[in-house]
Amino acid sequence: MKSFQNRDFGNTQFPPSALPVFFVSLFFTPFASCSLSQPREALPYSVPSTQVSRIVEILDYEGRASGAELPEWVSLYINYGVSALEKLDEFASHFVFVAEQSSPNLDTLLQWSNNFSLDRDVPQLVLLRVYRRLTGNLSVNPDDLYGGFFETFIKSLASRRWPPAQKYYETWVLVRRIPVFTSQDTPDSDMPDEDVLEQALSEEEWGSSFDSRLYMYLILNVIEKNEVESSMKLIMNDITLGKSLSRDQVQAINSIKSNLFNGF
């Protein structure tokens, strides 16, 4: 059995199919045009919380019974996220977008995978990645930092489709997830790390919800970097900046136009 330390796994709060509902509730101002001169209500925003690390133990995977090895991309994604995949020669010219869903029932996931649509679901994965890039390191409302540019850019992306997207790989794994608490989350912040892990491993102490066996289905999708970069630059450059923007907001917008793909 393989175990992985993972900072991202299990932190997605909604599957790709739920993203439209999320963004509709987030951006409730009617979208009429690409002009930013119209007055708007402030966007709801909360400071991103510190994510809890997890130990992910691989119990089974597709093809194991017939002697197949666990695909390298699966362990890289679980351990390090898409950034590790994009460093591979195989994906050097592409951005990688992984659709992930989990359930105690494998049949449920197989049905979900059969219903996966490049046309419908990949745009939501791209949208979420851009949203995280723009808000991930902020301690203020992005509407205050970027003005109306933020809302308009996200809404424009929400209607964008990506015909060049390709479904590249897909597979399932059976995992056991165990949280490793941050110091402020542990019952006793003075406990040694090994004692914290031992406590996290104890079902009797924390309950089965913290130590669960779940099937996870992963669908790896790719889009050529040139296609993504050129499309997003066109969208950003097509947004008219209103005169009400402050000098700092204009500088922040110009910075994100130049640096969107640094850390993307």
C-alpha positions as CSV (number, residue, x, y, z in Angstrom):
1,M,0.0,0.0,0.0
2,K,1.2,3.5,-0.9
3,S,0.9,6.6,1.3
4,F,1.2,10.2,0.2
5,Q,1.3,13.5,1.9
6,N,-1.0,15.9,0.1
7,R,-1.9,19.5,0.7
8,D,-4.7,19.7,-1.8
9,F,-6.6,16.4,-1.7
10,G,-9.9,16.5,-0.1
11,N,-10.1,20.3,0.0
12,T,-12.4,20.8,-3.0
13,Q,-15.7,21.8,-1.5
14,F,-17.8,21.3,-4.6
15,P,-17.6,19.0,-7.7
16,P,-17.3,20.5,-11.2
17,S,-21.1,20.0,-11.6
18,A,-21.7,22.4,-8.7
19,L,-19.5,25.2,-9.9
20,P,-22.1,27.1,-11.9
21,V,-24.3,27.4,-8.7
22,F,-21.2,28.6,-6.8
23,F,-20.4,31.3,-9.3
24,V,-24.0,32.4,-9.8
25,S,-24.2,33.0,-6.0
26,L,-20.8,34.7,-5.9
27,F,-21.4,37.1,-8.7
28,F,-25.0,38.1,-8.3
29,T,-24.7,41.4,-10.2
30,P,-26.4,41.2,-13.6
31,F,-23.8,41.0,-16.4
32,A,-24.7,43.4,-19.2
33,S,-21.5,44.3,-20.9
34,C,-17.7,44.5,-20.6
35,S,-17.7,48.0,-19.3
36,L,-16.6,48.6,-15.7
37,S,-18.1,52.1,-15.4
38,Q,-21.4,50.9,-14.0
39,P,-21.9,51.0,-10.2
40,R,-22.0,47.5,-8.7
41,E,-22.5,45.8,-5.3
42,A,-19.5,44.5,-3.5
43,L,-18.7,40.9,-4.0
44,P,-19.0,38.5,-1.1
45,Y,-15.5,37.5,0.0
46,S,-13.8,35.7,2.8
47,V,-10.1,35.3,3.5
48,P,-8.9,31.9,2.3
49,S,-8.4,29.5,5.2
50,T,-5.3,27.5,5.9
51,Q,-5.8,24.1,4.4
52,V,-5.3,21.0,6.5
53,S,-2.8,18.5,5.2
54,R,-3.8,14.8,4.7
55,I,-2.1,11.5,4.5
56,V,-3.5,9.6,1.6
57,E,-3.1,5.9,1.6
58,I,-3.7,4.1,-1.7
59,L,-5.5,0.8,-0.9
60,D,-6.4,-0.2,-4.5
61,Y,-6.5,1.2,-8.0
62,E,-7.8,0.4,-11.4
63,G,-5.8,-2.5,-13.0
64,R,-4.1,-3.6,-9.8
65,A,-5.7,-7.0,-9.9
66,S,-4.3,-7.7,-13.3
67,G,-0.8,-6.6,-12.2
68,A,-0.7,-3.1,-13.5
69,E,1.4,-0.4,-11.7
70,L,-0.1,2.7,-10.3
71,P,0.2,5.3,-13.0
72,E,2.9,7.9,-12.2
73,W,0.5,10.8,-12.9
74,V,-1.9,9.7,-10.2
75,S,0.7,9.6,-7.4
76,L,2.1,13.0,-8.6
77,Y,-1.3,14.6,-8.6
78,I,-2.3,13.2,-5.3
79,N,1.0,14.2,-3.7
80,Y,1.8,17.5,-5.4
81,G,-1.2,18.7,-7.5
82,V,-1.3,19.7,-11.2
83,S,1.9,21.8,-10.9
84,A,3.9,18.6,-10.7
85,L,2.2,17.1,-13.8
86,E,2.9,20.2,-15.8
87,K,6.6,19.8,-15.1
88,L,6.6,16.4,-16.9
89,D,7.9,16.4,-20.5
90,E,4.6,14.8,-21.6
91,F,2.7,17.9,-20.5
92,A,5.3,20.6,-21.1
93,S,3.2,22.4,-23.7
94,H,-0.1,22.0,-22.0
95,F,-2.0,23.2,-18.9
96,V,-3.5,20.3,-17.0
97,F,-7.0,20.3,-15.4
98,V,-8.0,17.4,-13.3
99,A,-11.6,16.7,-12.6
100,E,-11.9,14.9,-9.2
101,Q,-14.9,13.2,-7.5
102,S,-15.1,10.8,-4.6
103,S,-17.7,8.5,-3.2
104,P,-17.9,5.3,-1.1
105,N,-19.6,3.7,-4.1
106,L,-17.5,3.0,-7.2
107,D,-20.5,2.6,-9.4
108,T,-21.6,6.1,-8.6
109,L,-18.2,7.4,-9.8
110,L,-18.3,5.4,-13.0
111,Q,-21.7,6.9,-13.8
112,W,-20.3,10.4,-13.1
113,S,-17.3,9.7,-15.4
114,N,-19.7,8.5,-18.1
115,N,-21.5,11.8,-17.9
116,F,-18.4,13.9,-17.9
117,S,-18.4,16.5,-20.7
118,L,-15.4,18.3,-22.1
119,D,-17.7,21.1,-23.4
120,R,-19.5,21.5,-20.1
121,D,-17.0,20.6,-17.3
122,V,-13.6,21.7,-18.5
123,P,-14.7,25.4,-18.7
124,Q,-15.7,25.1,-15.0
125,L,-12.2,23.7,-14.1
126,V,-10.5,26.5,-16.0
127,L,-12.7,29.0,-14.3
128,L,-12.0,27.7,-10.8
129,R,-8.2,27.7,-11.5
130,V,-8.3,31.3,-12.6
131,Y,-10.4,32.3,-9.6
132,R,-7.9,30.6,-7.2
133,R,-5.0,32.3,-9.0
134,L,-6.6,35.8,-8.5
135,T,-7.7,35.3,-4.9
136,G,-5.4,32.7,-3.4
137,N,-2.9,35.1,-1.7
138,L,-5.3,38.0,-1.0
139,S,-6.3,39.2,2.4
140,V,-8.7,41.8,0.9
141,N,-11.8,41.6,-1.3
142,P,-10.6,41.1,-4.9
143,D,-13.3,43.6,-5.9
144,D,-11.4,46.2,-3.8
145,L,-8.1,45.3,-5.4
146,Y,-9.1,45.0,-9.0
147,G,-12.3,47.0,-9.1
148,G,-14.9,45.7,-11.5
149,F,-12.3,44.1,-13.7
150,F,-12.3,41.0,-11.4
151,E,-16.1,40.3,-11.7
152,T,-16.2,41.0,-15.4
153,F,-13.2,38.8,-16.2
154,I,-14.6,35.9,-14.2
155,K,-18.0,36.3,-15.8
156,S,-16.5,36.4,-19.3
157,L,-14.6,33.2,-18.6
158,A,-17.8,31.5,-17.3
159,S,-19.2,31.7,-20.8
160,R,-16.0,30.6,-22.6
161,R,-15.7,27.2,-24.1
162,W,-12.5,25.3,-24.9
163,P,-12.9,23.2,-28.0
164,P,-9.2,22.2,-28.0
165,A,-9.5,20.5,-24.6
166,Q,-8.7,16.8,-24.6
167,K,-9.5,14.1,-22.1
168,Y,-6.1,12.5,-21.7
169,Y,-6.3,10.0,-18.9
170,E,-8.8,8.7,-16.4
171,T,-8.8,6.2,-13.6
172,W,-10.1,5.4,-10.1
173,V,-8.3,4.7,-6.8
174,L,-9.5,3.5,-3.5
175,V,-8.0,5.6,-0.7
176,R,-8.0,6.1,3.0
177,R,-7.7,9.7,4.0
178,I,-6.3,10.8,7.4
179,P,-6.0,14.5,8.4
180,V,-2.8,15.9,9.8
181,F,-3.9,18.9,11.8
182,T,-2.2,22.2,11.9
183,S,-0.9,23.4,15.3
184,Q,-4.0,25.5,15.9
185,D,-6.3,22.7,15.1
186,T,-4.8,20.0,17.3
187,P,-6.3,19.3,20.7
188,D,-2.9,19.9,22.2
189,S,-0.6,22.2,20.2
190,D,2.4,21.2,22.3
191,M,2.2,17.6,21.2
192,P,5.1,16.2,19.2
193,D,4.3,15.6,15.5
194,E,4.3,11.8,15.8
195,D,1.8,12.0,18.6
196,V,-0.4,14.3,16.6
197,L,-0.4,11.8,13.7
198,E,-1.1,8.9,16.1
199,Q,-4.0,10.8,17.4
200,A,-5.3,11.5,13.9
201,L,-5.0,7.9,13.1
202,S,-7.2,6.9,16.0
203,E,-10.8,6.3,14.9
204,E,-11.9,6.0,18.4
205,E,-10.7,9.5,19.2
206,W,-11.8,11.3,16.0
207,G,-14.5,9.2,14.5
208,S,-14.8,7.5,11.1
209,S,-15.4,10.8,9.3
210,F,-11.7,11.7,9.7
211,D,-10.5,8.2,8.6
212,S,-12.6,7.2,5.6
213,R,-12.2,4.7,2.8
214,L,-13.4,6.3,-0.4
215,Y,-13.1,5.7,-4.1
216,M,-11.7,8.7,-6.0
217,Y,-12.1,9.1,-9.7
218,L,-9.7,11.3,-11.6
219,I,-10.1,12.6,-15.1
220,L,-7.0,14.4,-16.5
221,N,-7.7,16.9,-19.2
222,V,-5.2,19.1,-21.1
223,I,-5.4,22.3,-23.2
224,E,-2.4,23.7,-25.1
225,K,-0.8,26.6,-23.2
226,N,-0.8,28.8,-26.2
227,E,-4.5,28.4,-26.6
228,V,-5.3,29.2,-22.9
229,E,-2.9,32.2,-22.8
230,S,-4.0,33.8,-26.0
231,S,-7.7,33.4,-25.2
232,M,-7.4,34.9,-21.7
233,K,-5.3,37.8,-22.9
234,L,-7.9,38.6,-25.5
235,I,-10.6,38.5,-22.8
236,M,-8.7,40.7,-20.4
237,N,-7.8,43.2,-23.1
238,D,-11.4,43.4,-24.3
239,I,-12.5,44.6,-20.9
240,T,-13.0,48.4,-20.8
241,L,-11.6,50.0,-17.6
242,G,-13.9,52.5,-16.1
243,K,-12.8,56.0,-15.1
244,S,-13.8,55.4,-11.5
245,L,-10.9,53.0,-11.0
246,S,-8.2,54.2,-8.7
247,R,-4.5,54.4,-9.7
248,D,-3.7,51.4,-7.5
249,Q,-6.5,49.3,-9.0
250,V,-5.3,50.1,-12.5
251,Q,-1.8,49.0,-11.5
252,A,-3.1,45.8,-10.0
253,I,-5.1,45.1,-13.2
254,N,-2.0,45.7,-15.4
255,S,0.0,43.5,-13.1
256,I,-2.4,40.6,-13.4
257,K,-2.6,41.0,-17.2
258,S,1.2,40.6,-17.3
259,N,1.6,38.0,-14.6
260,L,-1.6,35.9,-14.7
261,F,0.3,32.7,-15.6
262,N,3.1,33.1,-13.1
263,G,2.0,30.6,-10.4
264,F,-1.0,29.6,-12.5
